[in-house]
Amino acid sequence: MEQPKLQIIGILHGDIHSREDAPKNFDESERVGTLEIYPEYQEGLEGIVAGQTIVVLFWLHKSTRNNLQVYPRGNRSRGLRGVFATRSPVRPNPIAVSELKVQAIRANRLEVSGLDILDGTPIIDIKKKISR
Amino acid sequence: MEQPKLQIIGILHGDIHSREDAPKNFDESERVGTLEIYPEYQEGLEGIVAGQTIVVLFWLHKSTRNNLQVYPRGNRSRGLRGVFATRSPVRPNPIAVSELKVQAIRANRLEVSGLDILDGTPIIDIKKKISR
């Protein structure tokens, strides 16, 4: 099978500019920002409402892709872990899955809270949240 | 930005062979199957344990990518929805995010339950589950 190619559907505008400044994960964050969805994909937003929690997939374009093991952040003494046992941005396909709260919607722009993602990161998907 | 290319890290072996036979979502499924991770990525599994819930990203290679609105499954009377407000497999980047329970691990094969995904679907990522 050929390598599938992703379409970038939008871009994140936020105030996190370095990994050091990023919350470790969305569940520890109250940071706010805006998901700008490109006009050609705007029709796909129909039905999303303010107050809802959405699942957003980002393409972490600054991450490295060729490490299969990493040290847990801030704690090297716990030893190396396989990237698939972690939420590290380092992984063969650097996709982040964030659960974000929609604060407001203006046409193709969604204001969200709970961000743990760098300003300028490409967006590749949005889904309704479900959980087990 | 160029279109990012995905690496396929493995393949799902299961007993769901048609969309009609698939549970609507992982939260309604007890179906079991095996995640076969290709040997060159096996090192990345280190640290995953039986009993754990993992987040698995699949590339839905049979989905169409050029619809931005869909009817809710089994209920056309509710009208069209934007794909980003749904969990439909139809979307610009047909990536599924499933929460699966690890039943057993044998080298590069993870037996899991909770599947809502077709047999033969490519795997693109595995993550530790966190939630808000």
Interface residues (C-beta under 8 A of the other chain):
Chain A: M1 Q3 P4 K5 L6 Q7 I8 I9 N25 F26 D27 I37 Y41 E43 G44 L45 E46 G47 I48 T53 I54 V55 L57 W59 H61 R65 L68 Q69 L80 R81 G82 V83 F84 A85 T86 R87 R91 P92 N93 I95 V97 E99 G114 P122 I124 D125 I126 K127 K128 I130 S131 R132
Chain B: M1 Q3 P4 K5 L6 Q7 I8 I9 N25 F26 D27 I37 Y41 E43 G44 L45 E46 G47 I48 T53 I54 V55 L57 W59 H61 R65 L68 Q69 L80 R81 G82 V83 F84 A85 T86 R87 R91 P92 N93 I95 V97 E99 G114 P122 I124 D125 I126 K127 K128 I130 S131 R132
